[in-house]
Amino acid sequence: MVAFFAVRSGESCNFPIRIPGMMASSGIAQKPGHGTLRQANITTFVYTAARGYKGSDSFAIYGSGEGPYGSGRSVITVNATIQ
């Protein structure tokens, strides 16, 4: 799974995860290269772009739990455009 968003240099963006079913755990699978990423709660992450940097960045987060078709773990790669 892949997601995209844009953020201004030095600013933050909330990134919520929404899945059908119940999420049991989540976390950071890969840290960004040009900013910081923190987990606000089990379903929300906050990315902050490095001040002065413009270009692209990426990170990966995971979520695991049980949905209507079974249980498992998904990894989401997130691509950011820093303006």
PDB file of N, CA, C and O in Angstrom:
ATOM      1  N   MET A   1       0.835  -1.156   0.000  1.00  0.00           N
ATOM      2  CA  MET A   1       0.000   0.000   0.000  1.00  0.00           C
ATOM      3  C   MET A   1       0.892   1.235   0.000  1.00  0.00           C
ATOM      4  O   MET A   1       1.913   1.264   0.688  1.00  0.00           O
ATOM      5  N   VAL A   2       0.514   2.253  -0.767  1.00  0.00           N
ATOM      6  CA  VAL A   2       1.299   3.478  -0.883  1.00  0.00           C
ATOM      7  C   VAL A   2       0.380   4.673  -0.672  1.00  0.00           C
ATOM      8  O   VAL A   2      -0.763   4.678  -1.129  1.00  0.00           O
ATOM      9  N   ALA A   3       0.889   5.689   0.026  1.00  0.00           N
ATOM     10  CA  ALA A   3       0.138   6.922   0.260  1.00  0.00           C
ATOM     11  C   ALA A   3       1.020   8.114  -0.104  1.00  0.00           C
ATOM     12  O   ALA A   3       2.247   8.007  -0.100  1.00  0.00           O
ATOM     13  N   PHE A   4       0.397   9.244  -0.417  1.00  0.00           N
ATOM     14  CA  PHE A   4       1.109  10.457  -0.814  1.00  0.00           C
ATOM     15  C   PHE A   4       0.528  11.657  -0.076  1.00  0.00           C
ATOM     16  O   PHE A   4      -0.666  11.692   0.224  1.00  0.00           O
ATOM     17  N   PHE A   5       1.380  12.646   0.217  1.00  0.00           N
ATOM     18  CA  PHE A   5       0.901  13.930   0.728  1.00  0.00           C
ATOM     19  C   PHE A   5       1.964  14.987   0.484  1.00  0.00           C
ATOM     20  O   PHE A   5       3.109  14.664   0.169  1.00  0.00           O
ATOM     21  N   ALA A   6       1.579  16.262   0.631  1.00  0.00           N
ATOM     22  CA  ALA A   6       2.497  17.387   0.480  1.00  0.00           C
ATOM     23  C   ALA A   6       2.479  18.207   1.765  1.00  0.00           C
ATOM     24  O   ALA A   6       1.443  18.333   2.417  1.00  0.00           O
ATOM     25  N   VAL A   7       3.633  18.761   2.120  1.00  0.00           N
ATOM     26  CA  VAL A   7       3.759  19.584   3.322  1.00  0.00           C
ATOM     27  C   VAL A   7       4.825  20.645   3.052  1.00  0.00           C
ATOM     28  O   VAL A   7       5.741  20.423   2.259  1.00  0.00           O
ATOM     29  N   ARG A   8       4.706  21.784   3.707  1.00  0.00           N
ATOM     30  CA  ARG A   8       5.709  22.843   3.553  1.00  0.00           C
ATOM     31  C   ARG A   8       6.935  22.546   4.422  1.00  0.00           C
ATOM     32  O   ARG A   8       6.828  21.913   5.473  1.00  0.00           O
ATOM     33  N   SER A   9       8.074  23.003   3.974  1.00  0.00           N
ATOM     34  CA  SER A   9       9.320  22.829   4.705  1.00  0.00           C
ATOM     35  C   SER A   9       9.173  23.351   6.133  1.00  0.00           C
ATOM     36  O   SER A   9       8.700  24.467   6.343  1.00  0.00           O
ATOM     37  N   GLY A  10       9.580  22.538   7.115  1.00  0.00           N
ATOM     38  CA  GLY A  10       9.516  22.922   8.516  1.00  0.00           C
ATOM     39  C   GLY A  10       8.170  22.734   9.184  1.00  0.00           C
ATOM     40  O   GLY A  10       8.054  22.943  10.391  1.00  0.00           O
ATOM     41  N   GLU A  11       7.146  22.343   8.434  1.00  0.00           N
ATOM     42  CA  GLU A  11       5.808  22.191   9.004  1.00  0.00           C
ATOM     43  C   GLU A  11       5.452  20.721   9.219  1.00  0.00           C
ATOM     44  O   GLU A  11       6.132  19.823   8.723  1.00  0.00           O
ATOM     45  N   SER A  12       4.374  20.498   9.967  1.00  0.00           N
ATOM     46  CA  SER A  12       3.934  19.150  10.328  1.00  0.00           C
ATOM     47  C   SER A  12       2.648  18.762   9.621  1.00  0.00           C
ATOM     48  O   SER A  12       1.882  19.612   9.167  1.00  0.00           O
ATOM     49  N   CYS A  13       2.433  17.455   9.542  1.00  0.00           N
ATOM     50  CA  CYS A  13       1.228  16.908   8.929  1.00  0.00           C
ATOM     51  C   CYS A  13       0.810  15.669   9.721  1.00  0.00           C
ATOM     52  O   CYS A  13       1.616  14.763   9.933  1.00  0.00           O
ATOM     53  N   ASN A  14      -0.451  15.633  10.155  1.00  0.00           N
ATOM     54  CA  ASN A  14      -0.985  14.434  10.807  1.00  0.00           C
ATOM     55  C   ASN A  14      -1.335  13.409   9.746  1.00  0.00           C
ATOM     56  O   ASN A  14      -1.881  13.751   8.697  1.00  0.00           O
ATOM     57  N   PHE A  15      -1.021  12.151  10.020  1.00  0.00           N
ATOM     58  CA  PHE A  15      -1.289  11.076   9.082  1.00  0.00           C
ATOM     59  C   PHE A  15      -2.054   9.977   9.808  1.00  0.00           C
ATOM     60  O   PHE A  15      -1.439   9.121  10.444  1.00  0.00           O
ATOM     61  N   PRO A  16      -3.400   9.983   9.725  1.00  0.00           N
ATOM     62  CA  PRO A  16      -4.184   8.944  10.398  1.00  0.00           C
ATOM     63  C   PRO A  16      -4.304   7.677   9.557  1.00  0.00           C
ATOM     64  O   PRO A  16      -4.327   7.737   8.328  1.00  0.00           O
ATOM     65  N   ILE A  17      -4.380   6.543  10.223  1.00  0.00           N
ATOM     66  CA  ILE A  17      -4.624   5.258   9.566  1.00  0.00           C
ATOM     67  C   ILE A  17      -6.070   4.872   9.844  1.00  0.00           C
ATOM     68  O   ILE A  17      -6.515   4.893  10.992  1.00  0.00           O
ATOM     69  N   ARG A  18      -6.789   4.527   8.810  1.00  0.00           N
ATOM     70  CA  ARG A  18      -8.178   4.085   8.975  1.00  0.00           C
ATOM     71  C   ARG A  18      -8.329   2.733   8.285  1.00  0.00           C
ATOM     72  O   ARG A  18      -8.138   2.612   7.075  1.00  0.00           O
ATOM     73  N   ILE A  19      -8.672   1.724   9.074  1.00  0.00           N
ATOM     74  CA  ILE A  19      -8.883   0.394   8.517  1.00  0.00           C
ATOM     75  C   ILE A  19     -10.205  -0.159   9.036  1.00  0.00           C
ATOM     76  O   ILE A  19     -10.631   0.186  10.138  1.00  0.00           O
ATOM     77  N   PRO A  20     -10.856  -1.011   8.253  1.00  0.00           N
ATOM     78  CA  PRO A  20     -12.052  -1.661   8.778  1.00  0.00           C
ATOM     79  C   PRO A  20     -11.639  -2.716   9.806  1.00  0.00           C
ATOM     80  O   PRO A  20     -10.658  -3.431   9.603  1.00  0.00           O
ATOM     81  N   GLY A  21     -12.365  -2.811  10.876  1.00  0.00           N
ATOM     82  CA  GLY A  21     -12.030  -3.786  11.903  1.00  0.00           C
ATOM     83  C   GLY A  21     -11.364  -3.138  13.095  1.00  0.00           C
ATOM     84  O   GLY A  21     -11.563  -1.953  13.361  1.00  0.00           O
ATOM     85  N   MET A  22     -10.558  -3.930  13.825  1.00  0.00           N
ATOM     86  CA  MET A  22      -9.922  -3.448  15.042  1.00  0.00           C
ATOM     87  C   MET A  22      -8.405  -3.495  14.907  1.00  0.00           C
ATOM     88  O   MET A  22      -7.838  -4.548  14.615  1.00  0.00           O
ATOM     89  N   MET A  23      -7.748  -2.358  15.117  1.00  0.00           N
ATOM     90  CA  MET A  23      -6.299  -2.302  15.055  1.00  0.00           C
ATOM     91  C   MET A  23      -5.737  -2.679  16.424  1.00  0.00           C
ATOM     92  O   MET A  23      -6.111  -2.097  17.442  1.00  0.00           O
ATOM     93  N   ALA A  24      -4.836  -3.657  16.436  1.00  0.00           N
ATOM     94  CA  ALA A  24      -4.239  -4.126  17.685  1.00  0.00           C
ATOM     95  C   ALA A  24      -2.927  -3.417  17.990  1.00  0.00           C
ATOM     96  O   ALA A  24      -2.609  -3.171  19.153  1.00  0.00           O
ATOM     97  N   SER A  25      -2.159  -3.086  16.942  1.00  0.00           N
ATOM     98  CA  SER A  25      -0.882  -2.405  17.142  1.00  0.00           C
ATOM     99  C   SER A  25      -0.493  -1.669  15.872  1.00  0.00           C
ATOM    100  O   SER A  25      -0.998  -1.962  14.788  1.00  0.00           O
ATOM    101  N   SER A  26       0.402  -0.717  16.019  1.00  0.00           N
ATOM    102  CA  SER A  26       0.940   0.022  14.875  1.00  0.00           C
ATOM    103  C   SER A  26       2.288   0.593  15.279  1.00  0.00           C
ATOM    104  O   SER A  26       2.623   0.631  16.462  1.00  0.00           O
ATOM    105  N   GLY A  27       3.058   1.035  14.295  1.00  0.00           N
ATOM    106  CA  GLY A  27       4.363   1.592  14.605  1.00  0.00           C
ATOM    107  C   GLY A  27       5.070   2.080  13.362  1.00  0.00           C
ATOM    108  O   GLY A  27       4.522   2.058  12.259  1.00  0.00           O
ATOM    109  N   ILE A  28       6.291   2.518  13.562  1.00  0.00           N
ATOM    110  CA  ILE A  28       7.125   3.034  12.479  1.00  0.00           C
ATOM    111  C   ILE A  28       7.986   1.890  11.962  1.00  0.00           C
ATOM    112  O   ILE A  28       8.764   1.301  12.713  1.00  0.00           O
ATOM    113  N   ALA A  29       7.844   1.577  10.670  1.00  0.00           N
ATOM    114  CA  ALA A  29       8.634   0.512  10.051  1.00  0.00           C
ATOM    115  C   ALA A  29       9.924   1.056   9.448  1.00  0.00           C
ATOM    116  O   ALA A  29      10.937   0.358   9.415  1.00  0.00           O
ATOM    117  N   GLN A  30       9.892   2.314   8.966  1.00  0.00           N
ATOM    118  CA  GLN A  30      11.078   2.958   8.382  1.00  0.00           C
ATOM    119  C   GLN A  30      10.985   4.448   8.642  1.00  0.00           C
ATOM    120  O   GLN A  30       9.974   5.071   8.318  1.00  0.00           O
ATOM    121  N   LYS A  31      12.025   5.027   9.222  1.00  0.00           N
ATOM    122  CA  LYS A  31      12.043   6.456   9.533  1.00  0.00           C
ATOM    123  C   LYS A  31      12.252   7.283   8.268  1.00  0.00           C
ATOM    124  O   LYS A  31      12.845   6.797   7.304  1.00  0.00           O
ATOM    125  N   PRO A  32      11.771   8.532   8.260  1.00  0.00           N
ATOM    126  CA  PRO A  32      12.001   9.406   7.109  1.00  0.00           C
ATOM    127  C   PRO A  32      13.454   9.874   7.067  1.00  0.00           C
ATOM    128  O   PRO A  32      14.145   9.886   8.086  1.00  0.00           O
ATOM    129  N   GLY A  33      13.904  10.256   5.882  1.00  0.00           N
ATOM    130  CA  GLY A  33      15.269  10.728   5.716  1.00  0.00           C
ATOM    131  C   GLY A  33      15.430  12.227   5.857  1.00  0.00           C
ATOM    132  O   GLY A  33      16.535  12.705   6.116  1.00  0.00           O
ATOM    133  N   HIS A  34      14.333  12.993   5.689  1.00  0.00           N
ATOM    134  CA  HIS A  34      14.415  14.456   5.689  1.00  0.00           C
ATOM    135  C   HIS A  34      13.371  15.080   6.598  1.00  0.00           C
ATOM    136  O   HIS A  34      12.761  16.092   6.253  1.00  0.00           O
ATOM    137  N   GLY A  35      13.172  14.480   7.746  1.00  0.00           N
ATOM    138  CA  GLY A  35      12.198  14.988   8.702  1.00  0.00           C
ATOM    139  C   GLY A  35      12.106  14.031   9.870  1.00  0.00           C
ATOM    140  O   GLY A  35      12.912  13.110  10.002  1.00  0.00           O
ATOM    141  N   THR A  36      11.114  14.258  10.718  1.00  0.00           N
ATOM    142  CA  THR A  36      10.895  13.386  11.863  1.00  0.00           C
ATOM    143  C   THR A  36       9.491  12.805  11.800  1.00  0.00           C
ATOM    144  O   THR A  36       8.585  13.394  11.208  1.00  0.00           O
ATOM    145  N   LEU A  37       9.327  11.660  12.409  1.00  0.00           N
ATOM    146  CA  LEU A  37       8.035  10.987  12.456  1.00  0.00           C
ATOM    147  C   LEU A  37       7.823  10.497  13.879  1.00  0.00           C
ATOM    148  O   LEU A  37       8.691   9.843  14.458  1.00  0.00           O
ATOM    149  N   ARG A  38       6.659  10.818  14.436  1.00  0.00           N
ATOM    150  CA  ARG A  38       6.329  10.311  15.765  1.00  0.00           C
ATOM    151  C   ARG A  38       4.922   9.741  15.742  1.00  0.00           C
ATOM    152  O   ARG A  38       4.085  10.136  14.931  1.00  0.00           O
ATOM    153  N   GLN A  39       4.686   8.824  16.629  1.00  0.00           N
ATOM    154  CA  GLN A  39       3.376   8.194  16.733  1.00  0.00           C
ATOM    155  C   GLN A  39       2.592   8.910  17.822  1.00  0.00           C
ATOM    156  O   GLN A  39       2.987   8.888  18.988  1.00  0.00           O
ATOM    157  N   ALA A  40       1.470   9.552  17.447  1.00  0.00           N
ATOM    158  CA  ALA A  40       0.639  10.285  18.405  1.00  0.00           C
ATOM    159  C   ALA A  40      -0.235   9.333  19.214  1.00  0.00           C
ATOM    160  O   ALA A  40      -0.414   9.518  20.418  1.00  0.00           O
ATOM    161  N   ASN A  41      -0.777   8.316  18.552  1.00  0.00           N
ATOM    162  CA  ASN A  41      -1.575   7.274  19.198  1.00  0.00           C
ATOM    163  C   ASN A  41      -1.606   6.069  18.259  1.00  0.00           C
ATOM    164  O   ASN A  41      -0.882   6.058  17.264  1.00  0.00           O
ATOM    165  N   ILE A  42      -2.404   5.081  18.542  1.00  0.00           N
ATOM    166  CA  ILE A  42      -2.374   3.838  17.753  1.00  0.00           C
ATOM    167  C   ILE A  42      -2.775   4.053  16.292  1.00  0.00           C
ATOM    168  O   ILE A  42      -2.383   3.267  15.429  1.00  0.00           O
ATOM    169  N   THR A  43      -3.548   5.103  16.000  1.00  0.00           N
ATOM    170  CA  THR A  43      -4.015   5.308  14.624  1.00  0.00           C
ATOM    171  C   THR A  43      -3.487   6.569  13.960  1.00  0.00           C
ATOM    172  O   THR A  43      -3.811   6.817  12.799  1.00  0.00           O
ATOM    173  N   THR A  44      -2.681   7.379  14.653  1.00  0.00           N
ATOM    174  CA  THR A  44      -2.230   8.650  14.080  1.00  0.00           C
ATOM    175  C   THR A  44      -0.726   8.833  14.235  1.00  0.00           C
ATOM    176  O   THR A  44      -0.158   8.590  15.300  1.00  0.00           O
ATOM    177  N   PHE A  45      -0.094   9.266  13.145  1.00  0.00           N
ATOM    178  CA  PHE A  45       1.326   9.589  13.114  1.00  0.00           C
ATOM    179  C   PHE A  45       1.471  11.053  12.723  1.00  0.00           C
ATOM    180  O   PHE A  45       0.614  11.606  12.033  1.00  0.00           O
ATOM    181  N   VAL A  46       2.566  11.684  13.169  1.00  0.00           N
ATOM    182  CA  VAL A  46       2.820  13.088  12.852  1.00  0.00           C
ATOM    183  C   VAL A  46       4.191  13.185  12.194  1.00  0.00           C
ATOM    184  O   VAL A  46       5.208  12.828  12.789  1.00  0.00           O
ATOM    185  N   TYR A  47       4.202  13.678  10.949  1.00  0.00           N
ATOM    186  CA  TYR A  47       5.441  13.882  10.196  1.00  0.00           C
ATOM    187  C   TYR A  47       5.769  15.367  10.227  1.00  0.00           C
ATOM    188  O   TYR A  47       4.892  16.200   9.996  1.00  0.00           O
ATOM    189  N   THR A  48       7.031  15.709  10.511  1.00  0.00           N
ATOM    190  CA  THR A  48       7.498  17.089  10.458  1.00  0.00           C
ATOM    191  C   THR A  48       8.665  17.154   9.490  1.00  0.00           C
ATOM    192  O   THR A  48       9.684  16.490   9.681  1.00  0.00           O
ATOM    193  N   ALA A  49       8.505  17.961   8.448  1.00  0.00           N
ATOM    194  CA  ALA A  49       9.553  18.118   7.437  1.00  0.00           C
ATOM    195  C   ALA A  49      10.706  18.938   8.009  1.00  0.00           C
ATOM    196  O   ALA A  49      10.490  19.865   8.790  1.00  0.00           O
ATOM    197  N   ALA A  50      11.920  18.594   7.618  1.00  0.00           N
ATOM    198  CA  ALA A  50      13.096  19.332   8.069  1.00  0.00           C
ATOM    199  C   ALA A  50      13.023  20.770   7.558  1.00  0.00           C
ATOM    200  O   ALA A  50      12.700  21.011   6.394  1.00  0.00           O
ATOM    201  N   ARG A  51      13.327  21.720   8.443  1.00  0.00           N
ATOM    202  CA  ARG A  51      13.306  23.134   8.070  1.00  0.00           C
ATOM    203  C   ARG A  51      14.378  23.407   7.013  1.00  0.00           C
ATOM    204  O   ARG A  51      15.528  22.994   7.164  1.00  0.00           O
ATOM    205  N   GLY A  52      13.996  24.097   5.959  1.00  0.00           N
ATOM    206  CA  GLY A  52      14.934  24.450   4.901  1.00  0.00           C
ATOM    207  C   GLY A  52      15.056  23.414   3.795  1.00  0.00           C
ATOM    208  O   GLY A  52      15.641  23.697   2.750  1.00  0.00           O
ATOM    209  N   TYR A  53      14.518  22.225   4.004  1.00  0.00           N
ATOM    210  CA  TYR A  53      14.599  21.176   2.983  1.00  0.00           C
ATOM    211  C   TYR A  53      13.395  21.253   2.054  1.00  0.00           C
ATOM    212  O   TYR A  53      12.262  21.434   2.500  1.00  0.00           O
ATOM    213  N   LYS A  54      13.655  21.115   0.767  1.00  0.00           N
ATOM    214  CA  LYS A  54      12.590  21.005  -0.232  1.00  0.00           C
ATOM    215  C   LYS A  54      12.936  19.843  -1.145  1.00  0.00           C
ATOM    216  O   LYS A  54      14.076  19.704  -1.587  1.00  0.00           O
ATOM    217  N   GLY A  55      11.951  19.020  -1.420  1.00  0.00           N
ATOM    218  CA  GLY A  55      12.178  17.837  -2.242  1.00  0.00           C
ATOM    219  C   GLY A  55      11.240  16.728  -1.825  1.00  0.00           C
ATOM    220  O   GLY A  55      10.094  16.979  -1.451  1.00  0.00           O
ATOM    221  N   SER A  56      11.725  15.505  -1.889  1.00  0.00           N
ATOM    222  CA  SER A  56      10.874  14.363  -1.541  1.00  0.00           C
ATOM    223  C   SER A  56      11.428  13.642  -0.313  1.00  0.00           C
ATOM    224  O   SER A  56      12.615  13.726   0.001  1.00  0.00           O
ATOM    225  N   ASP A  57      10.549  12.949   0.353  1.00  0.00           N
ATOM    226  CA  ASP A  57      10.908  12.139   1.509  1.00  0.00           C
ATOM    227  C   ASP A  57       9.967  10.943   1.538  1.00  0.00           C
ATOM    228  O   ASP A  57       8.917  10.963   0.895  1.00  0.00           O
ATOM    229  N   SER A  58      10.328   9.923   2.263  1.00  0.00           N
ATOM    230  CA  SER A  58       9.442   8.766   2.402  1.00  0.00           C
ATOM    231  C   SER A  58       9.687   8.095   3.748  1.00  0.00           C
ATOM    232  O   SER A  58      10.756   8.225   4.345  1.00  0.00           O
ATOM    233  N   PHE A  59       8.678   7.382   4.200  1.00  0.00           N
ATOM    234  CA  PHE A  59       8.769   6.597   5.419  1.00  0.00           C
ATOM    235  C   PHE A  59       7.749   5.479   5.317  1.00  0.00           C
ATOM    236  O   PHE A  59       6.921   5.469   4.406  1.00  0.00           O
ATOM    237  N   ALA A  60       7.806   4.541   6.243  1.00  0.00           N
ATOM    238  CA  ALA A  60       6.851   3.427   6.240  1.00  0.00           C
ATOM    239  C   ALA A  60       6.312   3.228   7.651  1.00  0.00           C
ATOM    240  O   ALA A  60       7.043   3.335   8.636  1.00  0.00           O
ATOM    241  N   ILE A  61       5.023   2.936   7.724  1.00  0.00           N
ATOM    242  CA  ILE A  61       4.367   2.628   8.989  1.00  0.00           C
ATOM    243  C   ILE A  61       3.645   1.293   8.839  1.00  0.00           C
ATOM    244  O   ILE A  61       3.369   0.853   7.723  1.00  0.00           O
ATOM    245  N   TYR A  62       3.345   0.658   9.956  1.00  0.00           N
ATOM    246  CA  TYR A  62       2.625  -0.616   9.888  1.00  0.00           C
ATOM    247  C   TYR A  62       1.433  -0.595  10.836  1.00  0.00           C
ATOM    248  O   TYR A  62       1.400   0.156  11.810  1.00  0.00           O
ATOM    249  N   GLY A  63       0.484  -1.417  10.531  1.00  0.00           N
ATOM    250  CA  GLY A  63      -0.662  -1.627  11.400  1.00  0.00           C
ATOM    251  C   GLY A  63      -1.024  -3.094  11.378  1.00  0.00           C
ATOM    252  O   GLY A  63      -0.954  -3.737  10.331  1.00  0.00           O
ATOM    253  N   SER A  64      -1.409  -3.627  12.516  1.00  0.00           N
ATOM    254  CA  SER A  64      -1.856  -5.018  12.569  1.00  0.00           C
ATOM    255  C   SER A  64      -3.140  -5.091  13.376  1.00  0.00           C
ATOM    256  O   SER A  64      -3.387  -4.284  14.272  1.00  0.00           O
ATOM    257  N   GLY A  65      -3.941  -6.073  13.034  1.00  0.00           N
ATOM    258  CA  GLY A  65      -5.208  -6.231  13.729  1.00  0.00           C
ATOM    259  C   GLY A  65      -6.089  -7.238  13.038  1.00  0.00           C
ATOM    260  O   GLY A  65      -5.623  -8.090  12.282  1.00  0.00           O
ATOM    261  N   GLU A  66      -7.374  -7.125  13.313  1.00  0.00           N
ATOM    262  CA  GLU A  66      -8.342  -8.063  12.766  1.00  0.00           C
ATOM    263  C   GLU A  66      -9.431  -7.297  12.030  1.00  0.00           C
ATOM    264  O   GLU A  66     -10.012  -6.346  12.554  1.00  0.00           O
ATOM    265  N   GLY A  67      -9.694  -7.732  10.803  1.00  0.00           N
ATOM    266  CA  GLY A  67     -10.719  -7.105   9.984  1.00  0.00           C
ATOM    267  C   GLY A  67     -11.785  -8.096   9.578  1.00  0.00           C
ATOM    268  O   GLY A  67     -11.821  -9.217  10.085  1.00  0.00           O
ATOM    269  N   PRO A  68     -12.659  -7.691   8.664  1.00  0.00           N
ATOM    270  CA  PRO A  68     -13.766  -8.550   8.256  1.00  0.00           C
ATOM    271  C   PRO A  68     -13.328  -9.818   7.518  1.00  0.00           C
ATOM    272  O   PRO A  68     -14.092 -10.780   7.443  1.00  0.00           O
ATOM    273  N   TYR A  69     -12.105  -9.831   6.970  1.00  0.00           N
ATOM    274  CA  TYR A  69     -11.651 -10.988   6.187  1.00  0.00           C
ATOM    275  C   TYR A  69     -10.506 -11.746   6.838  1.00  0.00           C
ATOM    276  O   TYR A  69      -9.916 -12.626   6.210  1.00  0.00           O
ATOM    277  N   GLY A  70     -10.178 -11.423   8.088  1.00  0.00           N
ATOM    278  CA  GLY A  70      -9.093 -12.104   8.777  1.00  0.00           C
ATOM    279  C   GLY A  70      -8.198 -11.124   9.503  1.00  0.00           C
ATOM    280  O   GLY A  70      -8.522  -9.945   9.640  1.00  0.00           O
ATOM    281  N   SER A  71      -7.059 -11.632   9.967  1.00  0.00           N
ATOM    282  CA  SER A  71      -6.125 -10.786  10.699  1.00  0.00           C
ATOM    283  C   SER A  71      -4.789 -10.760   9.976  1.00  0.00           C
ATOM    284  O   SER A  71      -4.508 -11.611   9.132  1.00  0.00           O
ATOM    285  N   GLY A  72      -3.965  -9.766  10.318  1.00  0.00           N
ATOM    286  CA  GLY A  72      -2.657  -9.669   9.694  1.00  0.00           C
ATOM    287  C   GLY A  72      -2.014  -8.326   9.947  1.00  0.00           C
ATOM    288  O   GLY A  72      -2.483  -7.524  10.755  1.00  0.00           O
ATOM    289  N   ARG A  73      -0.922  -8.105   9.229  1.00  0.00           N
ATOM    290  CA  ARG A  73      -0.139  -6.874   9.353  1.00  0.00           C
ATOM    291  C   ARG A  73       0.026  -6.265   7.969  1.00  0.00           C
ATOM    292  O   ARG A  73       0.333  -6.968   7.006  1.00  0.00           O
ATOM    293  N   SER A  74      -0.176  -4.965   7.874  1.00  0.00           N
ATOM    294  CA  SER A  74       0.009  -4.236   6.619  1.00  0.00           C
ATOM    295  C   SER A  74       1.065  -3.164   6.814  1.00  0.00           C
ATOM    296  O   SER A  74       1.140  -2.534   7.869  1.00  0.00           O
ATOM    297  N   VAL A  75       1.884  -2.962   5.785  1.00  0.00           N
ATOM    298  CA  VAL A  75       2.881  -1.897   5.786  1.00  0.00           C
ATOM    299  C   VAL A  75       2.463  -0.875   4.738  1.00  0.00           C
ATOM    300  O   VAL A  75       2.129  -1.226   3.606  1.00  0.00           O
ATOM    301  N   ILE A  76       2.486   0.389   5.132  1.00  0.00           N
ATOM    302  CA  ILE A  76       2.123   1.483   4.237  1.00  0.00           C
ATOM    303  C   ILE A  76       3.365   2.324   4.001  1.00  0.00           C
ATOM    304  O   ILE A  76       3.943   2.853   4.950  1.00  0.00           O
ATOM    305  N   THR A  77       3.782   2.454   2.748  1.00  0.00           N
ATOM    306  CA  THR A  77       4.874   3.344   2.381  1.00  0.00           C
ATOM    307  C   THR A  77       4.267   4.700   2.058  1.00  0.00           C
ATOM    308  O   THR A  77       3.344   4.802   1.250  1.00  0.00           O
ATOM    309  N   VAL A  78       4.792   5.740   2.697  1.00  0.00           N
ATOM    310  CA  VAL A  78       4.250   7.087   2.532  1.00  0.00           C
ATOM    311  C   VAL A  78       5.301   7.950   1.844  1.00  0.00           C
ATOM    312  O   VAL A  78       6.434   8.053   2.313  1.00  0.00           O
ATOM    313  N   ASN A  79       4.920   8.569   0.730  1.00  0.00           N
ATOM    314  CA  ASN A  79       5.798   9.462  -0.019  1.00  0.00           C
ATOM    315  C   ASN A  79       5.341  10.894   0.198  1.00  0.00           C
ATOM    316  O   ASN A  79       4.172  11.220  -0.012  1.00  0.00           O
ATOM    317  N   ALA A  80       6.268  11.750   0.621  1.00  0.00           N
ATOM    318  CA  ALA A  80       5.952  13.145   0.904  1.00  0.00           C
ATOM    319  C   ALA A  80       6.669  14.056  -0.080  1.00  0.00           C
ATOM    320  O   ALA A  80       7.816  13.807  -0.451  1.00  0.00           O
ATOM    321  N   THR A  81       5.987  15.104  -0.493  1.00  0.00           N
ATOM    322  CA  THR A  81       6.594  16.182  -1.265  1.00  0.00           C
ATOM    323  C   THR A  81       6.724  17.375  -0.331  1.00  0.00           C
ATOM    324  O   THR A  81       5.723  17.882   0.174  1.00  0.00           O
ATOM    325  N   ILE A  82       7.960  17.826  -0.100  1.00  0.00           N
ATOM    326  CA  ILE A  82       8.196  18.961   0.782  1.00  0.00           C
ATOM    327  C   ILE A  82       8.390  20.191  -0.087  1.00  0.00           C
ATOM    328  O   ILE A  82       9.282  20.244  -0.935  1.00  0.00           O
ATOM    329  N   GLN A  83       7.531  21.185   0.144  1.00  0.00           N
ATOM    330  CA  GLN A  83       7.523  22.397  -0.694  1.00  0.00           C
ATOM    331  C   GLN A  83       8.151  23.568   0.027  1.00  0.00           C
ATOM    332  O   GLN A  83       8.229  24.665  -0.527  1.00  0.00           O
TER     333      GLN A  83
END
